[in-house]
Amino acid sequence: MSDLEERFKQAVHKVNNAPEDGDFKPSNEYKLKMYALYRQATDGDVSGKKPGMLNPIARYKWQAWHDVKGMDREEAMSEYVAEVDKVEAQYG
């Protein structure tokens, strides 16, 4: 496992185990950005049809992931790690 993959794995663990009542309250846009970077890093480009208007949450997630289409895996992991590091530096 490369250094970047290990740092990505640790960043994902931090996000998944962050306290819900912590100081950092991410916006929906920020959550979508992180979701998209995670999916691009783990699954590659988005596939399938865009969900319909009756499922707005799935539609927003699909669109966020689609917006990073073409980004390579390493770049997505690197951006994800950088975002987690930024939040950690600001909020501890």
HELIX and SHEET records of a PDB file:
HELIX    1   1 ASP A    3  ASN A   16  1                                  14    
HELIX    2   2 ASN A   28  ASP A   43  1                                  16    
HELIX    3   3 PRO A   56  ASP A   67  1                                  12    
HELIX    4   4 ARG A   73  TYR A   91  1                                  19    
END                                                                             
